[in-house]
């Protein structure tokens, strides 16, 4: 799915989400408003006005019913249907009921704060007054009963009408409240609909401000990719990421256009050169066709008429030589002009080899090759090849030769047409200069040098001479690049090439093989002369260089050499042996020269054999661990073990680390070997803990190459998790040169390892280049004094003072001191006097196998104290 499609879909989803959120918000507000007004208006109407209305209606109905019953009673009394006593009792009962109704009405008035309550109270009082008068008239003057009843009847009518009026007012008030609530609902609805529409407009505006520029960019890109129009640009005026994207797009288009223009220029030049070369070849082909045609015609003419042949021969545009039985018998004026001769007699009765160099470019002798070419022309009738001719002034020119066999008066004659191809060769040389020479130093490159060595071997074999191949590598070149930059490095390489070239003869050759590596070819030389030349080069390169960035740049050169035929009879052997000699120089200390020797081959083969056997030993589990006890000086208690690997070779038996650790480091096997040792030590330590043996610290040596691996910390962590060996009982011994040479990485790595609880020890302390000021930067546990310093304790010299100083510094830094290689009682006593913490060495025990070291651990305390 396209980016714009995904963005449009996201835009639609965003709008739909906004719509749903707005709708939910709108409904929520309406619902809230409804609840609010229900509680504050509608509930007030129902709870107050409607309740009052219902209660008042009930009272009105009861009063009307009571009045009707009372009216019937009064009528019965008027007709003497009831006695006075019965009428009085009925009146008392009705008045009592009326009082109850009035009480209910009073309660309703009080609860609902009815504004019409006073008028209703007055009517009730008036109505009760007439009833009381009727009751009294029954006793005093019965004729007034009807009169009073008329007033009571009128009064009840007023009460009924008043109730109807109040009911109408309550209904009207409810209607007004309902209309007011509806208006509020409508106003709030319009307000939130407006807010929602505004939010939709804002979302659409921002989405449109993103989609339109992206659509614009997409259209531009599509236009450029389809029409390859690199003159277009993107104009976005917003000050945001889209503007940054547009600017970056414009820069890319600009760079692309510049590259395209450069490519177009180069392509035009190349097309022009190809066109010119094609025209030259076409012209040459046409000339060759013309020449062949002319030769055929010449043969026909020669057969028919010697005069016609002679005319063609003399006035031919090309140089022509006639050869009979390998000897020149005639030539035309063009041939004399080409070879700078004035007298034809100087070229007659000699062979073509006499006017040629001794050797041709392919290394063949001119005399032998001329005989072969003439023989081939006689056999085939025609032969075409290139040749090197020597002019009268001994200069050499390349010519293109076409030999045609013709018969003149029954004699086979070679018609040789010569063409000077000096200009053609110069053009080819220019092409070769690009293909076979280093662009920086203008020296021959690897390909050219290998060809020259091969040719030199052929020449040396033919002439029974010697040649030497020297392989040169610059020492300390990388710091120049790192500190002064690659431009300074290139300038230095150019000056190095000049100095090397200045120490060579004209016949010698120097080539740049790549980087800071050069190869020198010395032909027709001797053993001693090669040594002198190599040493002169070493001395020349030892003189400080003056560069643009610095006028005192110092380097040196290491040179290894091989001699033909003593050290090899092929290019491959000579190069390989010179490289091996160079490797030997670097091992010895650099800055000198050495020849290849059979010893180097034997040493290399021996190392390779050990490397292969060691690789198999790791896979076949032929390695085992020995442990040397580390003893506390004061108590004599075994507090640690140094783990030492041994190789159980089926042929040689037990092999010590000195014989294979160095080879493992060179080959990279030290990584897998170190991982195996660490895992085996942790596994064995956990096994001892499971047996109930008192825990001691297990020290494992870590090589520089192993420590510099990016995965070293993860490897240690995984092995501890895998073996379940407590990290606090594991110590890693790392040489001081390792962590001082990579200070920043070492600080970080030490902190990571320290966070696991692993102990860290500086191994071989005192033999490297430690900065005591930097020791406090590392999360260390102990310093381990090298055996070479412990050996010096027996003599009253600087080693004793140095050991005392190291112990004192360690105490200040709160580090333990471990002395290794303690062999005499005098050494041990000295260490105790100066508060050394731990020692190990032959005075206590050599490295022991697994069975013997378990006995020591079970014993716990030594018996040598």
N, C-alpha and C positions, 0 to 999 in steps of 0.2 A: 504494500500500500504506500502511496506517495506521501511525502511529508506534508504537502498542502492538504491532502485528503484527511490525514490524521488530525491536522490542526483545525480544519473545518468541522470535523466530527466532534473534536474537543470543544470547539466554539458552540456548536449546537447543544451539546450536553450541558455546557456551562449555562447557556440561556434557559434550557429546560429546567435545570436545577434552580436557577434564580427565580424562574416562574413559580415552581413548586414551593420554594421557600417563601416567596412573596405571598402566594395564595394561602399558605399555612399561617403566615403572620397575619394576613388580613382576616382570615376566619377566626384566628385566636383573639384578635382585637375585638371583632364583632361579638364573639362569645363572651369575652370579658365585659364588654359594654352591656351586653344583655343581662349578664349576672348582676352587674352593678346597678342598673336601673330596675331590674326585677326586685333587687333588695331594697332600694331606696325609694322607688315610686310605686311599682305594681304591688309589691308586698304591703306597702302602706295603705294603698287603696283597698286591697282585699281584706287586710287585717283590721282596718279602721272603718272606712266608709261602708264597705260591703257588709261587714259584720254588724255595723250599726243599722244598715238598711234591713238586713234580715231580722235582727232582733226587734227593730221598731215595727216591722211589718207583722211579726208574730204578736207583739203587744196590741197593735191595732186590730188584728183579727180577733184576739181574745176579748178586747174591750167591746167590739161590735157584737160578738156572740153573747157576752155578759149583758150588754144593753138590750139585746133582743129578748133574752130570757127574763130580764127585769121588766121589760115592757109587757111581756105576756103575763107576768105575775101581777103587775099593776092593773092590767085590764081585768084579770080575774077578780082582784079585790074590788074593782069598781062595780062589777056585777055581783058582788057578794059571794063570789065563788070561793073566796078565801076569807078566813077570819082575820081580824086585826093582828092577832098574835102571830099567826102564820106569816102575814105580810111583814111584820116587824122582824121576825126571824129570818125571812128571806132577804130583807133589806140589810140586816146585819151581816149575813153571809156574803151578799154581793159587795158590800162596802169592804169587807175583809179581803175578798178576792181582788177588788180594785186596788187596795193598798199593796197587795203582793205585786200586781202588775206595775204599779207606780215605782215600787222598789226596784224591780228588774230594769225598768226604764232608766231610773236614776243611776244604777250601776253601769248601764250601757253608755249613758251620757258621760259619766266620769271616765270610763275606760277609753272612749273614742273622741273625747273632746268635741262633741257635736255643737256647732254654733247655734242651732235652733232650740237648744234645750230649754231656754227660759220661757219661750212662748208656749212650748208644750207643757212645761210645768204649770204655767198659769191656767191653761185650758183644763188640765187635770184637777187643779184646785177648784176651779169654777164648777166642774162637773161633779166633784165630790160634795161641794157646798149644796148643790141642788138635790143631790141624793139625801143629804142630812135633813134638808128642809122637808123633803117628801116624807122621811121617816118621822119627823116631829109632827107633820100635819096629819099623819095617821092617828096620832094620839089626840092632838088638839082640835084640828079642823080638817076633817077628811075631804071637804069640798075643795081644798087647795091642792090636793094631790095631783089632780089633772093639770092644774095651772103650772105647778112646779115641774111636772113631767115634761110639759111642752118645752120649758126652758132647758131641761136636761137633755131632751131629744135634740134641740137645736145645738146645744153645746157639743154633743157627741158627733154631730155632723161636722162642726168646726174642727174637732180633733181629727176626724177621718180625712178631711181635706188638707189639714196641715201635714199629716203623715204623707199624703200623696205629693204635696209640694216638696217636702224634704227628700222623698224618694227621687223625684225628678232632678233636684239639685245634685244629689249624690251621683246619679247616672251621668249627668252632664260633666261633673268634675272628673269622673273616671274617663269619659271620652276625651276631655281636654288633656288629661295626663297621658293617655295613649297617643294622642296626636303629638304631644311634646316629645315623647320617647321616640316615636317614629322619625321626627325631625333630627333628633340627636343621632340616631342610627344612620340616617342618610348622610349627614354631615361628616361623621367619622368615616363612613365608607368611602365618600369622595376623597377625603384626606389621604387615606391609605392607598387608594387606587392611584392617586397622583404620585405618591412616593414610589409605588411599584413601577409605574411607567417611567419615572425619572431614573430608577435603577436599571431598567431594561435599556434605556437610551445610553446611559453611561457605559454599561457592559458592551453594547454594540459598538460604541465609539472606540473604546480601547481595543476590542477585538479587530475592528476594521483597521485601526492604526498599526496593528501587527501584520494582519493578513495581506493588506495592500502592498507594503514594501516587499514582503516575501514573494508575493505573486510577481511583483516588478522584477525582483532578482531572478526568479525562475524564468521569466520571459527573456530577460537579457542573456542568461546562460544558454537557454535553448537557441536564441538567435546566433550567439557566438559559435556554439558547437555545430549548428547546422550550416551556417554561412561562412564560418571562419573569418568573421569580421572583427579584427582585434583593435579597431579604432573606436569602438564603443566604450562608454563608461557609465557607471551607475551614479546617479545623483540623488542622495537621500539627505534631507535637511534637518532631520531630527537629531538631537544630541543624546543618543543612547547607543545600546549595543548594535542596533541595526545600522547606525552610522559607522561604527567601528567595522562591522562586517562589510559594508559597502566600500569603505576605504581600503580594507585588506583585499577585497575583490579587484578594485581598480589597480592596486599595486601588482597583484598577480598578473592581471591582463597586460600591464605595462612591461613587466619582466618577460612575460611570454612573447609579447610583440618584439622586444629587443632581441630575445633568443631566436625568434623566428626570422627577424631581419638578418642577424648574424648567420644563421643557418642558410638563409637565402643567398647571402653573399658568397659563403663558402661553397654552396651548391652550384652557384653560377660560375665561380672560379674553376670548380672541379669539372663542370660540364664543358667549360671553355678549353681546359687542358685535355679532357677526353676527346673533344672535337678536334683539337689541333693534332693530338696523337693519332686519332683515327685518320685524319687527312694525311698525316705523314706516312702512316702504314699503307693507306690506300695508294698514295703516290709511289711508295716503295714497291708495292705489289704491281702497280701499273708499270713502273720502271722494270721490275723483274720480269713481268710478262713480255714487256717490250724487248728486254735483253734476251729472254729465251727465244722469242720470235726472231730476233736479230741473229742469235746464234744458229738457229735452225736454217735461217736464210743464208747465213754465212757458210754453214756446212754445205748447203746446196750449191752456193756460189763457188765454194772451194773445190767441190767435186767437178763443177763445170768449167770454172775458170780461176786459175791461180791469180790472175791479175785482179779480178773482182774481189777475191779474198784479201789480197794484199791491200787494196784500197780501203776496204772495210776495216781491216786490222789497224792500218796506220791512222785513220781518221775517226776511230771509235771514241765516243765521249768517255768511256770507262777505261781504266788502266787495264791493259791486256798483256799477259806474258805467255809465251809458247814454251812448253816443256817437252823434251824428248828424252826418254830413259832417265828421268830424274834430274836433268840438267836444263837450264834456261838456254834456249836457242834463239829467242827473239823477244822484243818488247816494243810497245808503241810509245809515243811521246807522252801520253797521259801517265803511263807507268813511271817514266823518268821523272816527270814533274811531281808525282805523288811521293816518290822516294828521294827527292832532291838530288838526283844525278843529272849530269849534263851530257855525259858521253855514254852512248848505248853499249860500248865495248866493256864498260865496267861491270855490266850486269850479265854479260854473255859467258857461257861455259862455267857457270857456278850453280850451285843447288839453291832451292828456296831457303834451306836452313842456314845458308851463309849470310843471308840478309834478314835473319831472324834472331831473337834472343836465344840463349841456351835452352831455357825452359819456357814452355807456354804457361798460360794461367792455370791450367788444370794439373800442372806439375809434370807433364810429359816432356821429354826431350824433343826439341824442335826437329832434329834430324829424323828420329824414329817416327814422329807423328806425321811429318811430310811424306815419308815413304808410304805410310798407311793410307793417307788421304788420296795420294796418286793412284795407289793400287785399287782403292774402292771406286775411283772415277773410271779407271780402265775396265773394271768388272761391270759396273752398273751403267756406264756411259755418262753419268751425271752425278755430281756430289756438291753439296753446299755446306759451308761451315764458316766459323770465325777464326781469325788468325792474328798473331801479333808480329808485325814486321818492324825491322830496324832501318831507320833512314840513314843517310850518309853521315849525318852528324851524331850517330849513335842514339838518337832519340827513338822511342818506340811508339808506334801508332797502331790502333786496332783497325783491321780491315775485314770486310765481308768478302769471302772467296767463293766463286762458283767455278767448279772444274767441269769441263765438258770434253769427252773423248771424241776426237775426230780422226778421220783417216785421210792422209794426203799422200797420194802416189804410193799407196800400199803401206805406209808407215803410220803407226798409232801415235798421235800427238795430243798432248793435253792443252786445251785452250783454257787459260786461267783468267777470269774476269775479276778484278779487284775494285773494291769500293771503300773509301775512307769513311769509317763510322765513328770518328772521334766525337763529333757533336752528339750523336746518338748515345754513346757511352757516357758522355758527360751528363746527359739528362738522366740516364739510368743511375749514375753515381749520386745524383741529387736525391733520387728516390731511395737509393740504398742508404744515404746519409740519414734519412728519416727512419728507415726500418732497422738499421744496424748500429746506430750510434745513440748514446745517451744525450738527451736534450739538455740536461743541466751542465754536465762537465764537457760535453762534446767528445767524450772518449767512446771507443767501441763499446757496445753493450754485450750482454751475455751471449746472444746468438752469434754475433760477429767473432767474439773471442773463441768460442768453441770451434767455429769453422777454421780460424787461424791456427789453433792448437792442432787440429786434425791435419791441416796442410803442413804445419811445421813438423809433425811426426813423420809424415810421408817424405818430406825433404830430408830430415835428419836420417831416416832409414836409407834413403838413396845415397846421401853423401857421407854416411858413416860418421855423423857428428852427434853432439849432445844438445839437448834443450832442457830448460827448467821451467816449471810452473810454480809461481809464488802466489799464495793466497794471503791477502793483507786485510786485517780488521782493525778499525780505529778503537782505541781505548778511551773511555770517558767522553764519548761523543754525545751520549744521551743527555748528560747534564747541560751541555751547551744548548741543545734543543729546548730542554725544559726551562732553563733560566733565561736565555736570550731570545728564544723563539725560533721557529722554523726558517725564517729568512736568514738569520745568522747561521743556522746549520747548513743551509744551501751555499752560503758564501764560503763557509769553512770547507765544504766538500770541493768547491771549485779551486780554492787555493791548495788543498791537498793534492788534487789531480795535477796541478801545475808543478808542485814540488816533486812528486813522483816522476813525472815526465822528464823533469830536469836531470834526474839521476840515470837516465837510460840512454842507450845508443839508438841510432836511427833505425836499426833493424829490430829493436825490441818493441814490445807492444804492451800497453796497460789498458785495462777495461774496467768499467764500473759494473759490478754484478748486481748491485741493488743496495739501498740503505747506505751503510758506511763500509761496505765490503768491496775490495778491489782485487783483480787478478792480473798478474804480470807474466808475460811470456818472454823468456830470454833464449834466443836461438844461437846456435854455433858457439856454445859457451863451455866453461869448465866448472868443476866442483868448487874450486877456490874463488873463481870470479863471481859465481852466484852468491857466495857468502859475503864478498866485499860489497856487491851491489845492494844486497838486502840490508846490510848494516848501515850503508850510506843513506838508504831510504829511512831507516829507523831514526838515525841522527838528524836527518833533515826535518822530519815531522816532529821531533822533540823541541825544535826551536819555537818559541811563542808566536802565535799568529796575531796579526792586526786586522780586526774586523771593524765594521761600521759601528757596531754596538759596544765593542770592547777592544782595546789594543793590547791585551795581554791574555790571550786564550791559549791554554796549554793542554795538549793531548799527547798521546803516545800511540805507537803502532805495534801490533803483534803480527809476525809473519811466519807462515809455515811453507816449506818448499818440498817439491818432489822433482827428481831428475830422470830424464829419459836417456838410456833404457833401464837404468838401475832400479828405479822405483815403479816402473810400469811402461807398457808399450802401447797404451791406448789412452784416448782422452779421458774416459771414465776413470781409469785407474789412477792416472796422474792427478786428476782433480780430487778424487776421494782421498788419496794419500796426502796431498797438500793440505786438505781440510783437517785430516787427522793430526798432522804436524802442528797446524794452527791451534787446534784444541789443546795439544800438549803444552804449547807456549802459554796459553791462558791459565792452565793449571799451575805452571811453574811461577807465574807472577807477572806476565804480560811485558810489553815494551822490549821485546827481543826477537831473534830469529832462530829457527831450528829446522833441520832436515827431517824428513820422514825416516823412520827406522822400522825394522821388523818387530822390534820390541813393542812399538805402538800398536801394531796389528795384533800381536799376541795379547797385549793388555786389553784391547778392545774386545777381542774374541772371548777372553776370559771373563770380562765384565758381562758380556752378553749371555754367556753360558750360565753365570751365577744368577743373572736376572731371570732367565727362563726357569732355572731350577727353583729359585725363590718363589716365583709366581705359582709354580706347581705345589710348592711346600705349603703355601697359604691355603690353597684349595684342598690339599690332602691332609690338612691338620697335622703337619709335621713339626709345628712349633710348640714349645712348652715354656713355662714360666719358672724362673728361679727368684728367690727372695733373699735380700741381705738385711739383717736386723739393724735397726736404729735404736740406740741405747741412750737413756737419760744419764748424763754425766754424774749427777749427785747420787741417785738411787741405784743405778745399774739395772733399772727395769727396761724391758723391751717395750718401747712406746710406738714403734713404727717399723714398716718394712718397705724397702725400695724394690719394686718389681723390675726384673731384668729378663728379657726374652732370650731364648736359646733356640737353635735350629738343629733338630735331630735328623741329620742327613744320612740316608741309608748307606751311602758310600763312604763319607768322611767321618761319620759319627757326630759328636756334639760340636756345633759350630758357634763361636762367640760373636756378639754383635759387631765387633770391629771389622769383621770380614764381609758383612752384608748390609749393615745399616746405611753406609755411604752410597752403595749401589741402589738401595731401595729409595733413597732420597732423590738421586739423579733421575731414576726411571719413573718416579711417581707412585711406586708401590708402597711408599711409607704411609700413604693415606689409609689403604686397606689394612696394612700391617698394624698401624697405630690403633685403628678402630678395633681390630681383633684383640690386641693386648689389653686395651681399656675394658672391653666387655669381659674378657677372661678374668682379669683382676677383680672386677666388681662381683662377678659370679662366685669366684672363690671366696671373697670376703664375706658374702652373704651366707655361703655354705659353712664357714667357720663360726659365724654368729649363731646359725641354727644348731651347731654342735655344742654350743655353750662355751666356746673359747672366748676369753676376755677380748673385747674389741681393741684393735690398734689401728693407727693410721697407715693406709696403703698409698705409697708414692709411685706415680707413673710418669715417666719422662715423655714430654711432648716435643716433637721436632718443629722447627720454624715453618716448614712447608705445611705441616698438619695444622698448626695454630692459625695460619693465614687463610685457611679454608673458610668461606662464608658460612658453611653449615657446621662448623666445629661446635659451637655452643649447643645447637639442636642435637647433634650427635651425642654429646655428653649427657644432656638432659634425657634423651630417649634411652640411653644405656642404663642410667640410674633408675628410670621407671621400669624398664624391662627386667632388671636384675633385683630390684627392690633393695639395693644396697644403700645404707644411709649416706647421704652426701657429706656429712660432717666427718666421716672416717676416710674420705678420699682426698688426696693431695696431688696436684699437677705440678711437675717440675719443668720450668721453661727457662731456657738460657737467656742471660741478660742481653746478649746481642739481638735476640729476637724482639723482645718488647721495647728495647731502646731504639731499634731501627724502625719500628712501626709504633711510635709512642701513642698517637691519637687512637689508633685501632686497639692497641693493647689496653689502654685505660678503659675503653668501652667494653672490651671483651672480659677484662678482669672483673669489672663491676657486675657484668651479667653472671659470670661464674660464681662470684662471691655471693650473689643473691640466691644461688642454689644452696649455699652452705659449703661449697667445695673449697678446700684449702689451696693456696697458691704460694709456690716457692720459687725464688730466683736461683736457678741452677748455675754451677760453675762461676759463682760470683768472684770477681777479682781478676778474671782473665779477659774480659771484654772492655767495653767503653762506657760503662755506666756513669751516669751523672747522679751523684749523691743527692743533688737538689731535687731530682725528679723522682726519687724512690718513694717519697711521701705521696705522690700523685696516684700510686697504684694500690689496689686493695690486696696487699700482700700479707702472708702469715709468717714467712721465714726467709732467711738468706742461707744459702748453702755454699760454704767456702770450698773452693776447688782444691783437689788433691795436690796440685803443683805448689800451692801456697802452704799446705800442711806439711809437705816434704821439707820446706824451708825452715820449719820451726826448729829442726835439729841443729841448724847453723845459726850463729848469732849474726843476723843480718836484717835487711829491710823486710823480709817476709814475716818475721816475728812481729815487728812493729805494725805491719799492715794488718795482720790477723787481729792484733789487739785493737786497732782502730776500727776494723769492721765490727767486732763484737760490741764496742762502745757505741758506735752509730746505731746498730740494731737495737740496743737497749733503749737509746733515746727515741727511736721510732716504734718501740714496743713490738719488735719482731723477734722471733726465736732465731737462734743461730745453730745451724747443723754443719758439722765438720765431716767431710768424707775423705776416705783414704787414710785413716788413722792406723798406723802399723806398729808404733813403738810406745813403750810406757812413758818415755820422756815427752812425746807429743801429747799423750792423754793427760799427763800431769799438768803440762802447760795450759791446756784447754780448761781443765778444772780450775786452776788458779785464776784464770781470767773470766770465769763464769760462763763458759760455753754451755749451751743447753743440751745438745744431743750430738752424738758422734756415731760413725759407722766405719768399718774397715776391718782388715785382717786381724787386728789385735783382738777383736771380738769374734768375728766369723766372716768367712767368705760367703758368696751367694750360695744358698742351699736349695735343693729340690723340694718338692711339695711334702714328701714324707718327713724329711729332716726338719724343715721349718715348722711343721706342726708340733714336733717335740719341743722346739725352742719356745713356741707360744704357750704350750702347756706348762713348761718350766717357769716362764714368766720373768724371773730374775736371773741374771747371768752369774757365773761363778768366777769371774776374772777380776773381781774387785778386791 
